[in-house]
Amino acid sequence: MSFNVAAVRRQFPILAEIIDGQPVHYLDNGASAQTPDVVLDAVRTYETTGRANVLRGVHRLAERATEAYENARIEVATFLGVEPMEIVFTGGCTAAINLVAYSYGSLLKPGDRILLSELEHHSNIVPWQLLRARSGVELDMIPVTVEGRIDLDLLPKLLTPRTRLISLAHVSNVTGALLDVRKVVSFAKSVGAKVMLDGAQRAPHGPIDLPALGIDFYAFAGHKAYGPNGVGVLWARSDLLEAMPPFHGGGSMIGRVTFVETTWAPPPRRFEAGTPPIGPAIGLGAACKWMRGLDWVEAHAHEMALVQRLMDGLQKIDGTQILGPASLQNRYPVVSFLLDGVHPHDVAQTLDSFGVAVRAGHHCAQPLMDRFDLDGTTRVSMAPYNDNTDIDALLTGVQHAARTLR
Amino acid sequence: MSDQLYQDRIVALAKAKTGAGKLAQPTRSGHRDNPLCGDRVTIDITLDGQGRISEIAHQVRGCLLCQASASALSSVAVGRDKAGIAALRHDAERAIGREDGVPAEPFAAFTPVKSHKSRHECVLLPFEALQEALS
């Protein structure tokens, strides 16, 4: 049975909108995905029938809220194939990485080394630079190949006995390249380093078997995975979470507070100071459940057919160049391209006038732009609800930009 | 298509590339980045004895709007001092709707940018770089 994209699209109310006379061709999913009815319903149910703070209230609404919040933790854990108590709700993917950089980072010593890559999002660079400034760790960087993949052939030369952590994008937010996680983990183990993956661009494309990957930390954002804004997820192995000190202090994360001494709650509470993003977490739980309900073999094949259609169409337009793997193997539906003689912002602005939403610029990956001596790219990022009409509208817009702006 | 941001006059200004390049011996230079979009503008100037611009050149790594603005600015900057450049900026601000009033040429060309708030900075970045050079 082929993938029923129409049935998926019907679940996303915004896709039926007509804006300024144009249908919505939403191809900026890498920045923020759209949200299905089941997620909106879950948040609305919480807000209208169970809105209260979690954990401490004894009244019925508090109990409803707490149950819904903890059920969301179970849904996220199931999506990742891990234990619920290993799931920490954060304010986003960036917040999750900062949590690790601050908390796990505080266990590192001056001279310890952290290995990143040239294609990382700034959110997987800057927190480590802040840690470097605080604690004297050293940062190393894996270069990127000409086709926009992290060059893992260079790993053996870059690893040292002082490498404590390798933190890499699971899928590049610019090139769509999928990381060879097994290879990274294999090398990491040879020096006893931990592995963290920034899963922001991978999580929106189906369940992940984290234990099978053999990694130590995983982070992703709710709003890119069909959930609400304001929530993200950190997963870490339970022994690591147990060893890590708190990041933020406040309510909920304590055992006992006196003015002499305060003890910490066990994970995940230790890392969820204050009132957590309850509604957004409940929405994200619903989004993870929704994703588990899709056939991702079919959905991925559908997404990659869109990538092929896009690549074929771009190649027919004079002066286009794709930044990223040309092959459909080991990549996800994030495609960056250049149009010779037209700045990416002007391409994106032109596409907007055709009802097509894409992202243009450096994509918070300036070191990668520097690697290719680029000011930016135009990025097309797809989701299972995209269809051929989205790609064809985009191609029409790119042809128009090529014809009028150079 | 639903709008016409890239009207012929803006495209023509960008393509004219008036003042594009570097000065061999600038008196001063100014450089500004837009961290949100990555646009980069460098402006070289030479000044006469009264603080007026006698030569100007610009390097833009940015979008068409930024190029068009740098081109427009370069076409009218010579002979103006700091106050004169500030007056030109008012015209650009009027064109994009940040100030009331009718913009003078050549900045009237930028009135289609008015409804695209996310692109206003693209038009103003060359002014920021020139202001830095004059400060």
Boltz contact constraints between the chains, C-beta under 6 A:
constraints:
  - contact:
      token1: [A, 20]
      token2: [B, 2]
      max_distance: 6.0
  - contact:
      token1: [A, 22]
      token2: [B, 2]
      max_distance: 6.0
  - contact:
      token1: [A, 343]
      token2: [B, 63]
      max_distance: 6.0
  - contact:
      token1: [A, 343]
      token2: [B, 64]
      max_distance: 6.0
  - contact:
      token1: [A, 345]
      token2: [B, 63]
      max_distance: 6.0
  - contact:
      token1: [A, 346]
      token2: [B, 63]
      max_distance: 6.0
  - contact:
      token1: [A, 346]
      token2: [B, 64]
      max_distance: 6.0
  - contact:
      token1: [A, 353]
      token2: [B, 1]
      max_distance: 6.0
  - contact:
      token1: [A, 353]
      token2: [B, 2]
      max_distance: 6.0
  - contact:
      token1: [A, 353]
      token2: [B, 3]
      max_distance: 6.0
  - contact:
      token1: [A, 361]
      token2: [B, 37]
      max_distance: 6.0
  - contact:
      token1: [A, 361]
      token2: [B, 38]
      max_distance: 6.0
  - contact:
      token1: [A, 362]
      token2: [B, 38]
      max_distance: 6.0
  - contact:
      token1: [A, 375]
      token2: [B, 38]
      max_distance: 6.0
  - contact:
      token1: [A, 375]
      token2: [B, 61]
      max_distance: 6.0
  - contact:
      token1: [A, 376]
      token2: [B, 38]
      max_distance: 6.0
